Every structure is written in C-alpha cells, then in structure tokens.
Amino acid sequence: MPHVFTNNRFSRRAGLFLAASAGLAAAIRPARAANDLTFSQLYGPATATGISLTPTAEPLVGKTITLRGYMAPPLKAESDFFVLTRFPMSICPFCSNAADWPIDIVVVKLSSASEVISPAYAISVSGTLECGVKVDPDTSFVSLVRIVDADWQKV
C-alpha cells in the first residue's frame, strides 16, 4: 500500500488542506496580535497636562486589548478589580507611599469578581481599553488608564 503523501490524489487534498489551514492561521494571527499591547507600547511621555498614550495605544481606546503584567497585591482576597503592573510587586500598592507607586499601572475592572493570584505569576488581561481621569464611585480610587469588562488568565 502506498504512503498517503505519495498518492497524487491524497497529496493534492493534503496540500489544499495544509494551504487552507496556513491561510486561515495567518488571517487570524494578525487580527489578534494587532490589539496585543505591552506596557512600553501603552504609555507615552509625561507632559505638563499628564500622562499620554502612545500612537500605538491611542487608536485602541474603546476597543478590546490584551495586556500582560502582574496582579498587584489587592485589598481583599476576592474583588471585581485589581491593579496590573509591569513588574511583580510584593507589597500592596494601596498601602505604600507615593514614592513606591509605579507610574506604569493599569486598573483592571473585571466582568465578575475573581480570586487573586500571587504577584509572582505573569497574567494576561483582556478587556476594553479606557483612558482619562476617572474616580471609581465604590472605592474612590482614581485611575488614568483602565481595562474594563475584563478577564484574566495565568500565562
């Protein structure tokens, strides 16, 4: 019995399948990767009017993005929000002084309450990017950049 890939009929089918699969994968990858951001692609320079977004991040306001980082130690064990940081933090950012507060953080408002994860593990957060000063009515926490209606997973 001949090998599957030596028979012309199967070779053409296999080739068409592989070509179609590769084309589909290529079509999916750029659309997903286009909204993946890093912290260095998020924050622009600080100006007299405040922190700005980069030209890469600015058009993504109001759109779904994915950002990787670390969950800062939260105020309580289960919450519907947390702070995403570029680097792991071992102390609660709410309990430290302003000098220890990182400038590149993002407030994450979850679509539903979630348990916390150790700040030693990298996570990936997906949700809608918001920008602008906002005071949370429940916590009085002031944020400049937020990811809302978000979900996260361990990387």
Backbone as numpy.savetxt, mean C-alpha at the origin, in Angstrom:
# Nx Ny Nz CAx CAy CAz Cx Cy Cz
4.65 -43.82 -28.43 3.80 -42.64 -28.43 4.69 -41.40 -28.43
4.44 -40.45 -29.32 5.30 -39.28 -29.40 5.09 -38.35 -28.22
6.11 -37.57 -27.88 6.04 -36.57 -26.82 5.03 -35.50 -27.23
4.29 -34.96 -26.30 3.23 -34.00 -26.58 3.73 -32.82 -27.41
4.90 -32.30 -27.11 5.38 -31.12 -27.80 6.04 -31.42 -29.14
6.18 -32.70 -29.51 6.73 -33.02 -30.83 5.63 -33.22 -31.85
4.40 -33.42 -31.42 3.27 -33.55 -32.32 2.84 -32.15 -32.75
2.79 -31.87 -34.05 2.49 -30.52 -34.55 1.16 -29.98 -34.06
0.15 -30.83 -34.01 -1.16 -30.37 -33.58 -1.11 -29.88 -32.13
-0.45 -30.64 -31.25 -0.34 -30.22 -29.86 0.63 -29.06 -29.70
1.67 -29.03 -30.52 2.63 -27.93 -30.43 1.97 -26.61 -30.73
1.14 -26.56 -31.77 0.46 -25.31 -32.11 -0.51 -24.91 -30.99
-1.26 -25.87 -30.47 -2.20 -25.56 -29.38 -1.47 -25.08 -28.14
-0.40 -25.82 -27.82 0.38 -25.43 -26.64 0.99 -24.05 -26.84
1.49 -23.80 -28.05 2.08 -22.49 -28.35 1.06 -21.38 -28.27
-0.14 -21.61 -28.82 -1.20 -20.60 -28.74 -1.62 -20.35 -27.30
-1.72 -21.43 -26.51 -2.08 -21.29 -25.11 -1.02 -20.49 -24.36
0.25 -20.85 -24.58 1.32 -20.14 -23.88 1.38 -18.67 -24.30
1.20 -18.40 -25.59 1.22 -17.01 -26.06 0.05 -16.22 -25.47
-1.12 -16.83 -25.45 -2.29 -16.15 -24.87 -2.09 -15.90 -23.38
-1.53 -16.91 -22.68 -1.28 -16.75 -21.24 -0.28 -15.65 -20.97
0.79 -15.61 -21.76 1.81 -14.58 -21.57 1.23 -13.20 -21.85
0.39 -13.09 -22.89 -0.23 -11.81 -23.21 -1.16 -11.34 -22.11
-1.94 -12.27 -21.56 -2.85 -11.93 -20.47 -2.07 -11.49 -19.24
-1.01 -12.22 -18.90 -0.20 -11.87 -17.74 0.44 -10.49 -17.93
0.92 -10.21 -19.14 1.53 -8.90 -19.41 0.50 -7.79 -19.32
-0.72 -8.07 -19.76 -1.78 -7.06 -19.71 -2.20 -6.77 -18.28
-2.20 -7.78 -17.42 -2.62 -7.61 -16.03 -1.53 -6.92 -15.21
-0.27 -7.31 -15.37 0.82 -6.79 -14.55 0.96 -5.28 -14.59
1.01 -4.62 -15.76 1.19 -3.17 -15.73 0.04 -2.43 -15.06
-1.18 -2.87 -15.22 -2.31 -2.18 -14.59 -2.20 -2.25 -13.09
-1.78 -3.39 -12.56 -1.64 -3.54 -11.12 -0.44 -2.76 -10.61
0.67 -2.87 -11.31 1.90 -2.22 -10.87 1.80 -0.70 -10.93
0.94 -0.17 -11.80 0.83 1.27 -11.97 0.39 1.96 -10.68
-0.37 1.28 -9.82 -0.85 1.89 -8.60 -0.11 1.40 -7.36
0.98 0.69 -7.55 1.84 0.31 -6.43 2.78 1.49 -6.17
2.82 1.94 -4.93 3.69 3.06 -4.57 4.66 2.63 -3.49
5.77 3.33 -3.41 6.70 3.19 -2.29 6.66 4.52 -1.53
7.18 4.55 -0.33 7.20 5.80 0.42 8.01 6.86 -0.32
9.09 6.47 -0.99 9.88 7.46 -1.71 9.14 8.02 -2.92
8.14 7.30 -3.44 7.32 7.81 -4.54 6.12 8.59 -4.04
5.88 8.59 -2.75 4.68 9.20 -2.19 4.90 10.67 -1.82
5.88 10.93 -0.97 6.07 12.27 -0.44 7.05 13.08 -1.29
6.63 14.29 -1.65 7.51 15.24 -2.32 8.21 16.08 -1.28
8.82 17.16 -1.71 9.54 18.00 -0.76 8.60 18.77 0.17
9.09 19.05 1.35 8.34 19.90 2.28 8.51 21.34 1.83
7.41 22.05 1.78 7.45 23.45 1.35 6.91 24.33 2.47
6.84 25.62 2.21 6.31 26.56 3.21 4.83 26.28 3.49
4.14 25.67 2.52 2.72 25.37 2.71 2.48 23.95 3.24
3.55 23.20 3.45 3.41 21.86 4.01 4.04 20.79 3.15
3.71 19.57 3.44 4.24 18.43 2.70 3.46 18.27 1.41
4.17 17.92 0.34 3.50 17.73 -0.94 3.66 16.27 -1.39
2.84 15.89 -2.34 2.97 14.58 -2.95 3.86 14.69 -4.19
4.44 13.58 -4.59 5.27 13.56 -5.79 4.37 13.60 -7.03
4.95 13.92 -8.19 4.18 13.85 -9.44 3.68 12.44 -9.74
4.32 11.43 -9.19 3.86 10.05 -9.36 2.60 9.79 -8.54
2.56 10.30 -7.31 1.45 10.03 -6.40 0.26 10.96 -6.62
0.50 12.18 -7.00 -0.58 13.18 -7.12 -1.76 12.70 -7.97
-1.54 12.11 -9.16 -2.69 11.68 -9.96 -3.42 10.47 -9.39
-2.85 9.84 -8.36 -3.47 8.65 -7.78 -4.40 8.97 -6.61
-4.49 10.25 -6.23 -5.42 10.65 -5.16 -6.83 10.30 -5.63
-7.56 9.59 -4.77 -8.91 9.14 -5.11 -8.95 7.78 -5.79
-7.77 7.21 -6.03 -7.70 5.90 -6.69 -7.16 4.86 -5.71
-7.35 3.60 -6.05 -6.85 2.51 -5.23 -5.36 2.35 -5.45
-4.62 2.31 -4.36 -3.17 2.12 -4.42 -2.78 0.98 -3.48
-1.55 0.54 -3.62 -0.95 -0.42 -2.70 0.37 0.17 -2.21
0.58 0.12 -0.91 1.79 0.67 -0.30 2.30 -0.32 0.74
3.59 -0.59 0.70 4.19 -1.50 1.68 4.86 -0.71 2.78
4.81 -1.26 3.98 5.45 -0.62 5.12 5.28 -1.47 6.35
5.23 -0.82 7.50 5.14 -1.50 8.79 4.04 -0.86 9.63
3.31 -1.70 10.33 2.26 -1.21 11.21 2.91 -0.69 12.49
2.74 0.59 12.74 3.28 1.15 13.98 2.50 0.57 15.15
3.13 0.43 16.31 2.40 -0.08 17.47 1.15 0.77 17.72
0.00 0.14 17.75 -1.27 0.88 17.87 -1.63 1.22 19.31
-2.70 1.98 19.43 -3.20 2.35 20.75 -3.88 1.18 21.45
-4.53 0.29 20.69 -5.22 -0.85 21.29 -5.06 -2.07 20.38
-5.39 -3.25 20.92 -5.13 -4.51 20.24 -5.95 -4.71 18.97
-7.14 -4.13 18.89 -7.95 -4.24 17.68 -8.51 -2.86 17.37
-8.39 -2.46 16.11 -8.81 -1.11 15.74 -9.20 -1.07 14.27
-9.87 0.01 13.89 -10.21 0.17 12.49 -9.26 1.15 11.80
-8.16 1.51 12.48 -7.14 2.35 11.85 -5.78 2.04 12.48
-4.73 2.38 11.75 -3.37 2.30 12.27 -2.50 3.23 11.45
-1.25 3.39 11.87 -0.29 4.21 11.15 0.68 3.29 10.44
0.84 3.50 9.14 1.80 2.75 8.33 3.07 3.58 8.25
4.21 2.96 8.55 5.49 3.66 8.54 6.43 3.01 7.54
7.42 3.77 7.10 8.42 3.26 6.15 9.31 2.21 6.81
9.66 2.44 8.07 10.56 1.54 8.81 9.84 1.01 10.05
10.22 -0.15 10.54 9.60 -0.67 11.77 9.85 0.27 12.94
8.84 0.43 13.78 8.96 1.24 14.99 8.67 0.34 16.19
9.46 0.46 17.22 9.26 -0.38 18.40 8.44 0.31 19.47
8.21 1.60 19.30 7.42 2.34 20.29 6.16 2.88 19.64
5.17 3.10 20.43 3.92 3.66 19.96 4.15 5.11 19.52
3.87 5.45 18.28 4.13 6.82 17.85 3.25 7.84 18.57
2.12 7.40 19.10 1.24 8.31 19.82 1.78 8.61 21.21
2.67 7.72 21.70 3.19 7.88 23.06 4.56 8.56 23.09
5.17 8.78 21.93 6.49 9.39 21.92 6.37 10.90 21.70
7.52 11.56 21.76 7.46 13.00 21.55 7.57 13.33 20.06
7.35 14.57 19.72 7.32 14.98 18.32 8.65 14.75 17.61
9.75 14.79 18.35 11.05 14.59 17.72 11.21 13.17 17.18
10.51 12.19 17.76 10.61 10.81 17.32 9.62 10.46 16.22
8.70 11.36 15.93 7.64 11.06 14.96 8.22 11.09 13.55
8.03 10.00 12.79 8.58 9.98 11.43 7.78 10.91 10.51
8.46 11.52 9.56 7.75 12.43 8.66 7.04 11.68 7.53
7.45 10.45 7.26 6.82 9.72 6.16 5.95 8.58 6.71
4.77 8.98 7.14 3.79 8.03 7.64 2.49 8.21 6.88
1.65 7.21 6.94 0.34 7.27 6.31 -0.66 6.68 7.30
-1.75 7.39 7.52 -2.83 6.85 8.34 -3.63 5.89 7.48
-3.92 4.73 8.02 -4.69 3.71 7.31 -6.01 3.52 8.04
-7.11 3.81 7.34 -8.46 3.57 7.87 -8.96 2.29 7.21
-9.17 1.27 8.02 -9.56 -0.04 7.50 -11.04 -0.11 7.15
-11.36 -1.01 6.24 -12.77 -1.21 5.88 -13.51 -1.89 7.03
-12.79 -2.62 7.90 -13.37 -3.19 9.11 -12.26 -3.36 10.15
-12.64 -3.44 11.41 -11.66 -3.57 12.48 -10.80 -4.81 12.28
-9.55 -4.71 12.68 -8.59 -5.79 12.47 -7.67 -5.91 13.68
-7.14 -7.11 13.87 -6.12 -7.29 14.90 -4.81 -6.69 14.40
-3.92 -6.43 15.31 -2.64 -5.84 14.95 -1.61 -6.92 14.67
-0.51 -6.52 14.06 0.59 -7.42 13.77 1.85 -6.77 14.33
2.83 -7.57 14.65 4.09 -7.06 15.16 4.71 -6.08 14.17
5.27 -4.98 14.67 5.90 -4.01 13.77 7.15 -4.55 13.09
7.56 -5.75 13.42 8.73 -6.36 12.78 8.41 -6.91 11.39
7.13 -7.11 11.09 6.73 -7.72 9.82 6.28 -6.66 8.81
6.77 -6.78 7.60 6.32 -5.90 6.52 4.91 -6.29 6.11
4.11 -5.28 5.77 2.75 -5.52 5.31 2.51 -4.74 4.02
1.50 -5.15 3.31 1.06 -4.46 2.11 -0.36 -3.97 2.36
-0.59 -2.69 2.13 -1.89 -2.08 2.37 -2.47 -1.63 1.03
-3.73 -1.96 0.79 -4.43 -1.52 -0.42 -5.69 -0.77 -0.02
-5.91 0.37 -0.66 -7.10 1.16 -0.40 -7.05 2.45 -1.21
-7.97 3.35 -0.92 -8.07 4.59 -1.67 -7.17 5.66 -1.05
-6.34 6.28 -1.88 -5.42 7.32 -1.43 -6.16 8.64 -1.26
-6.01 9.25 -0.07 -6.56 10.58 0.21 -5.42 11.48 0.65
-5.54 12.76 0.34 -4.51 13.72 0.73 -5.18 15.01 1.18
-4.56 15.67 2.14 -5.09 16.92 2.68 -5.29 16.79 4.17
-5.24 17.91 4.87 -5.40 17.89 6.32 -6.80 17.43 6.67
-6.86 16.45 7.56 -8.15 15.93 8.02 -8.04 15.57 9.49
-9.05 15.94 10.26 -9.12 15.58 11.67 -10.17 14.49 11.81
-9.76 13.34 12.34 -10.68 12.24 12.53 -11.66 12.60 13.66
-12.96 12.53 13.40 -13.93 12.95 14.42 -13.94 12.05 15.66
-13.56 10.77 15.51 -13.58 9.85 16.65 -12.33 9.95 17.51
-11.16 10.14 16.88 -9.90 10.10 17.62 -9.24 11.45 17.77
-9.68 12.45 17.01 -9.06 13.78 16.93 -7.65 13.72 16.35
-7.28 12.61 15.73 -5.98 12.44 15.11 -5.93 13.24 13.80
-4.90 14.05 13.62 -4.75 14.85 12.41 -3.87 14.09 11.43
-4.32 14.01 10.18 -3.53 13.33 9.16 -3.40 14.19 7.92
-2.31 13.97 7.19 -2.09 14.65 5.92 -2.34 13.72 4.75
-1.93 12.46 4.90 -2.10 11.46 3.85 -2.74 10.24 4.48
-3.76 9.69 3.78 -4.48 8.54 4.30 -4.72 7.52 3.19
-4.84 6.28 3.61 -5.37 5.23 2.74 -6.64 4.76 3.44
-7.78 4.93 2.78 -9.07 4.62 3.40 -9.72 3.42 2.71
-10.74 2.86 3.39 -11.40 1.64 2.92 -10.34 0.59 2.61
-9.40 0.46 3.52 -8.20 -0.33 3.27 -8.27 -1.73 3.87
-7.47 -2.59 3.29 -7.20 -3.92 3.79 -5.69 -4.10 3.78
-5.21 -5.00 4.62 -3.77 -5.24 4.65 -3.51 -6.73 4.71
-2.29 -7.09 4.31 -1.84 -8.47 4.43 -0.34 -8.49 4.70
0.10 -9.52 5.38 1.51 -9.70 5.68 2.25 -10.03 4.38
3.41 -9.43 4.19 4.19 -9.66 2.97 5.16 -10.80 3.19
